[in-house]
Amino acid sequence: MAIPAVPAAVTQTHWDRLAIRARWKRRAKSTGLYSFLIAVSIPIMLPYFWLVTIAFSAKRGVAETEVLWLSISILVPTLLAYWIWSIFARNIGQLLMGFLAVTAVGGAAFAVYVLPELHLRNFIFMVETNFPDVVRSRAGEVSGGISFPNVWQAFANSLYLAGAQTVIVATVASLAAYYLSRFQFPGRAAMLRSLLVLHAFPVLTLIVPLFLLLNFVGLLDQMLGVILVLVGFELPFAIFIMKGFFDAVPWDIEMSALTDGASRRQAFVKVVLPQVTNGIIAISVFSFIRGWEEYIFVFTFLIKNTNWTMSLYMFFVRDDLMGVDFGVVSAVGVFYLIPSLVLYVAAQKFLMQMSVGGVKG
């Protein structure tokens, strides 16, 4: 018995329905995923958005929250419009046209309602050393009595602290990790396991011994003392990370260089190191951020205000002006965030490529 042929129109209609159903399933999954990401991002992003808005706010007191919520009422619908349009756009042309339209509407609303309320007066600390007295006199308050150094001096101290720590950690960790990865020696397995154990010590339990030790060797109230302490805490984990990168470099590559006449040092510098560039950049970024945001050690071991770092500067500004002017405190916070943000953006692609190898016994 012959099977009747299915008309081509019916088959085409069936495939069209399947395509539409698959498209809507894909959109539903994307909607659920983005909704979840947005929901978990709000508690993280809102404080930063509050910080930036208040830093540039032209008003004080209750009006600051008005500017904040006015900005949110424009930003949130704009982001939602971006998201919705990216889901329903059928091609790149529609996507770009929709983004341009949303940007134009959101930018116009921001320029009309929010931009007139913003200014740069809260960044007075960048040009005035005695800015707390100026801020307090403007608010009708008496002087707080704290002697502030120039913010650029604190900025330079932080750069010196974070930069020196980064160079030492990256150099020592690369050399130590290479040795641990390529050579066998008694106690190697125990040393590898101890790296993470050393990194697990709570910082606060070592404050008093470290204070006495730095005082004994004459490094108390000196940047070098804090740098050495931070290096000691950062090195174990950096070595562990770098060993994973060196383990991933095939021994055959290095052996080929040695066979061609290169020395062990030349093979390390010219053949192996280029293969682990991502790891060096990753530990350098994390080490720099660790030094840049360090507060406990600098608060304990640095006494003179000429040795203040940005974390100490931020702390004393908050302590002195928190009840007087939120705008200035927020402006210092924004200034403090800029180097970290720039560094993360510049090194983002290298951090995304980072992978950690296992520990070989």
C-alpha positions as CSV (number, residue, x, y, z in Angstrom):
1,M,0.0,0.0,0.0
2,A,1.5,3.3,-1.0
3,I,2.1,6.0,1.6
4,P,0.4,9.3,0.7
5,A,2.9,12.1,0.1
6,V,2.8,15.0,2.5
7,P,2.2,18.3,0.8
8,A,5.3,20.6,0.7
9,A,3.2,23.5,2.2
10,V,2.3,21.4,5.2
11,T,5.9,20.4,5.8
12,Q,7.1,24.0,5.5
13,T,4.4,25.1,8.0
14,H,5.5,22.4,10.5
15,W,9.2,23.5,10.3
16,D,8.2,27.1,10.7
17,R,6.3,26.3,13.9
18,L,9.3,24.4,15.2
19,A,11.6,27.3,14.4
20,I,9.3,29.8,16.2
21,R,9.0,27.5,19.2
22,A,12.8,27.1,19.4
23,R,13.2,30.9,19.1
24,W,10.9,31.6,21.9
25,K,12.5,28.9,24.1
26,R,15.9,30.5,23.5
27,R,14.5,33.9,24.4
28,A,12.9,32.5,27.5
29,K,16.2,31.0,28.6
30,S,18.0,34.2,27.9
31,T,15.4,36.2,29.8
32,G,15.7,34.0,32.8
33,L,19.5,34.0,32.8
34,Y,19.7,37.8,32.4
35,S,17.0,38.3,35.1
36,F,19.0,36.2,37.5
37,L,22.3,38.1,36.7
38,I,20.6,41.5,37.1
39,A,19.0,40.4,40.4
40,V,22.3,39.3,41.9
41,S,24.2,42.3,40.5
42,I,22.0,45.0,42.0
43,P,23.3,44.6,45.6
44,I,26.8,44.8,44.3
45,M,26.4,47.7,41.8
46,L,24.0,49.9,43.8
47,P,26.6,51.0,46.4
48,Y,29.1,51.9,43.7
49,F,26.4,53.8,41.8
50,W,25.5,55.6,45.0
51,L,29.1,56.5,45.6
52,V,29.6,58.0,42.2
53,T,26.3,59.9,42.2
54,I,26.9,61.4,45.6
55,A,30.5,62.3,44.7
56,F,29.2,64.5,41.8
57,S,26.0,65.7,43.5
58,A,25.5,69.4,43.7
59,K,23.3,69.3,46.8
60,R,23.8,68.2,50.4
61,G,21.5,66.5,52.9
62,V,18.3,65.0,51.8
63,A,18.7,66.4,48.3
64,E,21.5,64.0,47.7
65,T,19.2,61.0,47.8
66,E,16.8,62.8,45.4
67,V,19.6,63.0,42.8
68,L,20.4,59.4,43.4
69,W,16.9,58.1,42.8
70,L,16.5,60.5,39.9
71,S,19.6,58.9,38.3
72,I,18.4,55.4,39.0
73,S,14.9,56.2,37.5
74,I,16.7,57.0,34.3
75,L,19.5,54.5,34.3
76,V,17.4,51.4,35.1
77,P,14.8,51.8,32.3
78,T,17.6,52.5,29.9
79,L,19.4,49.3,30.8
80,L,16.1,47.4,30.6
81,A,15.5,48.8,27.2
82,Y,19.0,47.7,26.0
83,W,18.3,44.2,27.3
84,I,14.8,43.9,25.8
85,W,15.9,45.2,22.4
86,S,19.0,42.9,22.4
87,I,16.6,39.9,22.8
88,F,14.1,40.8,20.1
89,A,16.4,42.4,17.5
90,R,16.6,40.1,14.4
91,N,19.9,41.3,13.0
92,I,22.9,43.5,13.8
93,G,21.4,46.5,12.0
94,Q,18.2,46.5,14.1
95,L,20.4,46.0,17.2
96,L,22.6,49.0,16.5
97,M,19.6,51.2,15.6
98,G,17.8,50.3,18.8
99,F,20.8,50.9,20.9
100,L,21.3,54.3,19.3
101,A,17.7,55.2,19.9
102,V,17.8,54.1,23.5
103,T,21.1,55.9,24.1
104,A,19.7,59.1,22.6
105,V,16.6,59.0,24.8
106,G,18.4,58.0,28.0
107,G,21.2,60.6,27.3
108,A,18.7,63.4,26.7
109,A,16.8,62.6,29.9
110,F,20.0,62.5,31.9
111,A,21.2,65.8,30.4
112,V,17.9,67.5,31.2
113,Y,17.1,66.1,34.7
114,V,20.4,65.0,36.3
115,L,23.3,66.9,34.7
116,P,22.3,70.3,36.1
117,E,22.5,68.8,39.6
118,L,26.1,67.7,39.2
119,H,29.4,69.5,39.8
120,L,33.1,69.0,40.8
121,R,33.2,71.0,44.0
122,N,33.4,67.8,46.1
123,F,36.9,67.1,44.6
124,I,38.3,70.1,46.6
125,F,40.8,67.7,48.2
126,M,42.7,67.4,45.0
127,V,43.8,71.0,45.2
128,E,43.5,72.0,48.9
129,T,45.6,70.4,51.6
130,N,43.4,71.9,54.4
131,F,40.2,71.0,52.7
132,P,38.5,69.6,55.9
133,D,38.6,73.0,57.4
134,V,37.2,74.5,54.2
135,V,34.4,71.9,54.2
136,R,33.6,72.4,57.9
137,S,33.5,76.2,57.6
138,R,31.2,75.9,54.7
139,A,28.9,73.7,56.8
140,G,29.2,76.0,59.9
141,E,31.3,73.3,61.8
142,V,34.4,73.7,63.9
143,S,37.8,72.2,62.7
144,G,38.2,68.5,63.3
145,G,41.9,68.8,64.3
146,I,43.3,66.1,62.0
147,S,46.4,67.1,60.0
148,F,45.9,65.8,56.4
149,P,48.8,65.4,54.0
150,N,48.5,66.3,50.3
151,V,46.3,63.7,48.6
152,W,48.9,63.3,45.9
153,Q,51.5,62.3,48.5
154,A,49.2,59.6,49.8
155,F,48.5,58.5,46.2
156,A,52.3,58.3,45.5
157,N,52.8,56.3,48.7
158,S,50.1,53.8,47.6
159,L,51.6,53.5,44.2
160,Y,55.1,52.9,45.7
161,L,53.7,50.3,48.1
162,A,51.6,48.4,45.6
163,G,54.2,48.7,42.8
164,A,57.2,47.5,44.8
165,Q,55.2,44.6,46.3
166,T,54.0,43.6,42.8
167,V,57.5,43.6,41.3
168,I,59.0,41.5,44.2
169,V,56.1,39.0,44.3
170,A,56.0,38.5,40.5
171,T,59.8,38.0,40.3
172,V,60.3,35.7,43.3
173,A,57.1,33.7,42.6
174,S,58.2,33.1,39.0
175,L,61.6,31.9,40.0
176,A,60.4,29.7,42.9
177,A,57.5,28.2,41.0
178,Y,59.8,27.3,38.1
179,Y,62.2,25.5,40.4
180,L,59.3,23.7,42.1
181,S,57.8,22.7,38.8
182,R,61.0,21.5,37.1
183,F,63.3,20.1,39.8
184,Q,62.9,17.2,42.3
185,F,64.4,17.6,45.8
186,P,63.7,16.2,49.3
187,G,60.7,17.8,50.9
188,R,59.3,19.1,47.7
189,A,55.8,17.6,48.2
190,A,55.6,18.9,51.8
191,M,56.7,22.4,50.6
192,L,54.0,22.5,48.0
193,R,51.3,21.5,50.5
194,S,52.6,24.1,53.0
195,L,52.2,27.0,50.5
196,L,48.4,27.1,50.9
197,V,48.7,26.5,54.7
198,L,50.9,29.6,55.0
199,H,48.4,31.6,53.1
200,A,45.6,30.6,55.5
201,F,47.0,32.3,58.6
202,P,44.6,35.0,59.8
203,V,46.2,38.4,59.5
204,L,45.0,39.8,62.8
205,T,46.7,37.0,64.8
206,L,50.1,38.2,63.6
207,I,49.7,41.9,64.1
208,V,51.5,42.1,67.5
209,P,54.4,39.8,66.6
210,L,55.0,41.7,63.3
211,F,54.8,45.0,65.1
212,L,57.5,44.0,67.6
213,L,59.6,42.5,64.9
214,L,59.5,45.6,62.7
215,N,60.3,47.7,65.7
216,F,63.3,45.5,66.6
217,V,64.8,45.7,63.1
218,G,64.1,49.4,62.7
219,L,61.5,49.2,60.0
220,L,58.5,50.4,62.0
221,D,56.8,53.5,60.4
222,Q,58.6,52.8,57.1
223,M,57.1,51.8,53.8
224,L,59.8,49.1,53.3
225,G,58.6,47.3,56.4
226,V,55.0,47.1,55.2
227,I,56.1,46.0,51.8
228,L,58.1,43.1,53.2
229,V,55.1,42.0,55.3
230,L,52.8,42.1,52.4
231,V,55.2,40.2,50.2
232,G,55.5,37.5,52.9
233,F,51.7,37.0,52.9
234,E,51.3,37.2,49.1
235,L,54.2,35.0,48.0
236,P,52.8,31.5,49.0
237,F,49.7,31.8,47.0
238,A,51.5,33.5,44.0
239,I,54.0,30.6,43.9
240,F,51.2,28.1,44.0
241,I,49.4,29.8,41.1
242,M,52.6,30.2,39.0
243,K,53.6,26.6,39.5
244,G,50.3,25.6,37.8
245,F,51.3,27.7,34.8
246,F,54.8,26.2,34.6
247,D,53.4,22.7,34.9
248,A,51.3,23.4,31.8
249,V,54.4,24.2,29.7
250,P,55.6,21.0,28.0
251,W,59.1,20.0,28.9
252,D,59.8,19.1,25.3
253,I,59.9,22.9,24.4
254,E,62.5,23.6,26.9
255,M,64.5,20.5,26.1
256,S,64.5,21.6,22.4
257,A,66.1,24.9,23.4
258,L,68.7,23.2,25.5
259,T,69.5,20.8,22.7
260,D,70.0,23.8,20.3
261,G,72.7,25.2,22.6
262,A,70.7,27.5,24.9
263,S,71.7,27.6,28.6
264,R,69.2,26.9,31.3
265,R,68.8,30.6,32.0
266,Q,68.3,31.4,28.3
267,A,65.7,28.7,28.0
268,F,63.9,30.0,31.0
269,V,63.9,33.6,29.9
270,K,63.3,33.2,26.1
271,V,61.2,30.0,25.9
272,V,59.4,29.3,29.2
273,L,58.5,32.8,30.4
274,P,56.7,33.8,27.3
275,Q,54.4,30.8,27.8
276,V,53.4,31.9,31.3
277,T,52.8,35.6,30.5
278,N,49.1,35.3,31.5
279,G,50.0,33.9,34.9
280,I,52.6,36.6,35.6
281,I,50.1,39.3,34.7
282,A,47.4,37.7,36.8
283,I,49.4,37.5,40.0
284,S,50.8,41.0,39.3
285,V,47.2,42.4,39.1
286,F,46.1,40.6,42.2
287,S,49.2,41.6,44.1
288,F,48.9,45.3,43.1
289,I,45.2,45.4,44.1
290,R,46.1,43.8,47.4
291,G,48.8,46.4,48.1
292,W,46.6,49.3,46.9
293,E,43.7,48.4,49.2
294,E,45.8,47.4,52.2
295,Y,44.5,49.0,55.4
296,I,45.3,46.8,58.5
297,F,49.1,46.8,58.1
298,V,49.4,50.4,57.1
299,F,47.2,51.5,59.9
300,T,49.2,49.5,62.4
301,F,52.8,50.0,61.2
302,L,52.7,53.5,59.7
303,I,52.5,56.4,62.1
304,K,53.5,59.7,60.5
305,N,50.9,61.3,58.2
306,T,53.6,61.7,55.5
307,N,53.6,57.9,55.2
308,W,49.8,57.7,54.7
309,T,48.5,55.6,51.8
310,M,45.2,56.2,50.1
311,S,43.4,53.7,52.4
312,L,44.5,55.6,55.5
313,Y,43.6,58.9,53.8
314,M,40.2,57.5,53.0
315,F,39.7,56.3,56.5
316,F,40.6,59.6,58.2
317,V,38.5,61.6,55.7
318,R,35.5,59.4,56.4
319,D,36.1,59.7,60.2
320,D,36.5,63.5,60.1
321,L,33.8,64.5,57.6
322,M,31.2,61.7,57.5
323,G,28.7,63.7,59.5
324,V,29.5,66.9,57.7
325,D,29.6,66.3,54.0
326,F,28.9,63.0,52.3
327,G,29.8,64.4,48.9
328,V,33.5,65.0,49.8
329,V,33.8,61.6,51.4
330,S,32.3,60.0,48.3
331,A,34.6,61.9,46.0
332,V,37.6,60.6,47.8
333,G,36.2,57.1,47.4
334,V,35.8,57.6,43.7
335,F,39.3,58.9,43.4
336,Y,40.5,55.9,45.4
337,L,38.7,53.5,43.0
338,I,40.1,54.8,39.7
339,P,43.5,53.0,39.6
340,S,41.9,49.6,40.5
341,L,39.3,50.0,37.9
342,V,41.7,51.1,35.2
343,L,44.0,48.1,36.0
344,Y,41.2,45.6,35.9
345,V,39.9,46.9,32.6
346,A,43.4,46.8,31.0
347,A,44.2,43.3,32.2
348,Q,40.7,41.8,31.9
349,K,41.4,39.6,28.9
350,F,44.5,38.1,30.6
351,L,42.6,37.4,33.8
352,M,39.8,35.6,31.9
353,Q,42.4,33.3,30.4
354,M,43.9,32.4,33.7
355,S,43.8,28.7,34.8
356,V,45.4,27.1,37.8
357,G,47.1,23.7,37.5
358,G,47.1,21.1,40.1
359,V,49.9,20.3,42.6
360,K,52.2,17.6,41.6
361,G,53.6,15.4,44.3
